[in-house]
Amino acid sequence: MRVHWSEAFIGWLVGLGVPELLAIILAYGIGGFILVFVALNSALLLIWITRKVVSRIQDRIGPNRVGPYGLLQTAADAVKLMSKEDITPAEADRVAYNLSPIFAVFGMLMLWAVLPFAPGFVGADLNVGVLYIVALGSIAVMAALMAGWGSNNKYALLAGFRVVAQLLSYEIPMVLALLSVVFLTGTMRLGGITEFQSLYIFGFNVGLGWLGFLMPGVLLVFFISTLAEAELTPFDLLEAESELIAGFHIEYSGMKFAMFFLAQFVIAWIWAAVVAVLFLGGWQGPFVDQLPILGLFYFLGKAYLVYVLQQWVRGTFPRVRIDQMMAFAWKVLVPLMVGLIVVQAIVQKLPVPLYVQYGLIFLTNIGLIAVVANTLSGYFRRETIRTKRSFEPTSLIGTMQTAE
């Protein structure tokens, strides 16, 4: 049984003569401060990574002047945003307008509480951690809709409606993917899902029992859903400047805009971290049993690797239309995940050895990937040959009449 960091810290303080109640308050206060401090400041690194990755993909250099390798460019931008004037529209709903950026950051910060960074190092190892992520992740929907409504701007309001349509639609396949993982592991505790992915060879834990190997189709659907939930290309229609100017936060400036900006980048990393926990073993890796602190480096390495992959997609794929995006969610991802859940539930009840069940689940996931790939290839093929004209004009050659 792994010892939670808070229990160890409280025991150490009590051993020094600190009253137990004060020790509990200090332990959770320090833990909460560390999580909030790291979460808020991580955006500086995440924005720098995004700029560097996308610039390399697009054959540019990216930030390279302020600080070594341009590392301080984001800090300079943060100082600039803090110096900007905070303007509130005269006809805005001030309560909704001012609360929405707070809710956006609040929901993002609360998600950090259940991420297992290393063995025993988690803010709160809830036995409903997966359900907690789904519930807190929905706060972004409310924050964006409040921003669109409170701004009293028709473009912001339309973008707020798109938030509800897009995020709620892609939450369905995401929840079904989470349900598939919970079915297999038998727990909603993120720490328990991470522990499930250990792999012992001759008594040594190599930490490669990743669910991503066993369930690649579920991993693909979940990753696509996280791109939509984080509002990343090709699903960034909520801030499509060619259609809705800057989206639901068009009327925001200064630190209020910066709070939306902060939440958008950090939530993308949080979804990357959730992918690492659910499908890439989280903190699992060689020698973690002997040296638990190694788990922190394994977890961060996997999370940032997935984040770079997100930015790779962001810098490579073009933006899709709103009808294409919604059709892909409801006509492709949702039916496939429902079918996969039904098949997986039947397979796990079959009276066969465990390795046979795993083999059947793997084959089902391969079939899901094949269907998604075939659907997308067929769609791209049809889009390639389709004309942009609404009708085909007949040729005028030989039909011209001589003027009298």
Buried (B, 14 or more C-beta within 10 A) or exposed (E): EEEBBBEEBBBEBBEEEBEEEEBBEBBBEEBBEEBBEEBBBBBBBBBBBBBBBBBBBEEEEBBBEBBEEBBBBBBBBBEEBEEEEEEBBEEBBEEBBBBBBEBBBBBBBBBBBBBBBBBBBBBEBBEEBBBBBBEBBBBBBBBBBBBBBBBBBEBBBBBBBBBBBBBEBBBBBBBBBBBBBBBBBEBBBBBBBBBBBBBEEEEEBBBBBBBBBBBBBBBBBBBBBBBBBBBBBBBBBBBBEEBBBBBBBBBBBBBBBBBBBBBBBBBBBBBBBBBBBBBBBBBBBBBBBEEBEBBBBBBBEBBBBBBBBBBBBBBEEEBBEBEBBBEBBBEBBBEBBEBBBEBBEEBBEEEEEEEEBBBBBBEBBEBBBEBBEEBEEEBEEEEEEEEEEEEEEEEEEEEEEEEE
